[in-house]
Amino acid sequence: MSDTTRASLPEVALGSAVLAADAARDWVKRAATAGEHAMRSAVEVPIDFAAAKVVPRVIDDLMPYLTESVLPRFLDAALPLIEVKLLPRLLESAMPLIEATMLPRLLDAATPLLQEKVLPIVIKDLTESAELRDLITEQSRDVVADAAGDLRESTAAADDRLESGFRRLFHLSSSPAS
C-alpha cells in the first residue's frame, strides 16, 4: 500500500474517536429501545413520554456501569497500544506544528523566569567556582607570558636596529674589537 492512500495519524485518531462515539451511541440506543419496549409492554404510554422520561433515566442508570466497568476495561486494553503505537506517531506528526507555533510562545513565556530566577544562580555559581578561577588564572598567566615573549622579541629587534643604525652613523664595524 502506498503512503498516499494511507490515512494520516490525526485522521486515524479522529476516526477512532468517531467509532468509539458510534459504539457508545449504539449502546445508549439499545438501552433506550429496551427501556421503551419494557415501558410499552408494561403500560401503554405515548412514545413522547418514554423519550422524555425513560431514556434519560436509562442513560443515568447506565452511566455508572459504563464509567466504572466498561470504560476502565476499554482503557486498560487500549492504553498500551496508544502509548506504544499511536502517541509516538502523533507526537512525531505534530512536532513541526509544536516547533513552529507552541515552542516560541513557551520560550517567550519562560525567558523572563529564566532571567529572573535561573541566570542569577548560574552566575553566582560561576563566580564562586574555584575551578573556574583556576582556569581564568592559568589563561591570564599564559596571556601575560605570551605578551612578555612578544615584548622581548620587539625590544630585541628594536635594540638590534638601534645598534645597527648607531654603527652606520659612526662607521663602526659590526665585528667585536680585537
N, C-alpha and C positions, 0 to 999 in steps of 0.2 A: 504494500500500500504506500503510495507516495505521500510526502508531507503536505502537499497541497490539498489533499482530501481529508486530512485529519482535523478534528476539532481542536481549537486552542484550549489551554487549561482553564481560562475563565469560562469558556463555553461549556466545558465538561462540568465544572463546579456548578454553574447555573443550571445545567441540565439535571444534575444530581439533586439539587435543591428542588427543582420543579417536580421531579419524580417522587421525592420524599413528601412534598406537599400534596401531590396527587394521591399518594398512598394514604396519607392522613385524612384527606377529604373522603376517600372511598370508605375508610373505617367509620368516619362520622356518618356518612350516608347510610351505610349498612346498619349502624346502630340506630339512626333515626328511623329508617324503614322498619326495623324490628320493633322499635317503640311504637311506631304508628300502627303496625299490624296488631300489636298487643292491645293498643287502645281501641282499635276498631272492633276487634273480636270481643273485647270486654264490654264496651259500651259504644253505641252508635253516637259518635261525635263528629262535628264538622272537621274537615281537613285543616282549616284555618286554626281551630282550637289546638289541634295536635301540633301544628307547626309552631304556634305561638307559645304553647305551654310545655309540651312533651319534649320536643327537640332540644331546647336549652337545658332541660333537666337531664336528658340523656347525655348530652355533652358534658355537663357539670359532673355527672356521675362517672363518666368515662375518664375524665382528665386525671384524677389521682392515679388510676390504673395505668394510663398511658405514661404519665410522668414518673411514676415510681417503679414500674415494671418494664414496660416496652422500651421507653427511651433509654434507660441505663443499659439494658442489654444491647440495644442497637448501637449506642455509643461505644460500649466495650468492644463490640465486634468491629466497628468501623474505625475507631481511633488509631490502632496500629497501622492500618492501611493509609489513613490520612497522614499520619506522622512520617511514614517511610516513603510513600509514593507521591501523594498529592501535594503536601505542604512544600517540600523542596522544589518541586517543579513550579508551583505557584510563585514562590519567592524568586526563583530564577527568572521567571517571566516578568515579574513585577519590578525587578531590580532597575531597569532603565528608568521607569517612572519614579521609583524611590529616589534614585540618584539625581534626577532632573528636577523634581519638584519638592520632595519632602526633606531631603538632606540639606539643601541650602537653608530652608526655614529652621531646621533643627540647629544647624550651626549658628545661624543668626541669633537664635534664642539662647544658645549655650555660651556664646562668646562673652557677653558681659559677666556671666557667672564665673567663667574660667579666668577672666582678667581680674575679677574682684577677689575670688577665693583661692584659686589654684596657683596662679602665677606668683603671688607674694610668697607662698610656701615654697615653691620651687626655687625662687631667687634666694630666700633665706637659707635653704639647704645648700645651695651652691656657694654662698658667701661663707658659710660656716664649715665647708668641707676642707679638711686638712689635705686630702689627696689632690683636690683642685688647686689649692695654694701651692703645693709642692710642684705640680705641673707648670703653673704660671711662673714660679721662681726659676725652675730649670730652663724654661723657654726664655725668660728675661736674661739669664746668665749667658745662654747661647747667643742671644742678640747682641749683648754687650761685648762678648768675646769676638763675634764677627765684626762688630764696629771697630773694636780696638785693632784687630788684624788689618782691616781696611785703612784705618788711620796710620798704622805703622807703614804699610805699603805706600800710602800717599806721601807721608813725610819723608820716607827713604827716597822716593822718586824726586820729591822737591829738593831734598838735600843734594842728590846727585846732579840735578840740573843747576842748582846754585853753585856747586863746586865746579862744574864744567864751565859755567859762564865766568866765574871768577878766574879760572886758569886761562881761559881765552882772553879775558880782559887784560891780564897781566902777563900774558905769553909764557905761562909756566907749563912745563911738561906734565903729563899725567902720570909719569913713572915716578916712583919714590926716589928721593935724593940719596946718592950714594956717598 
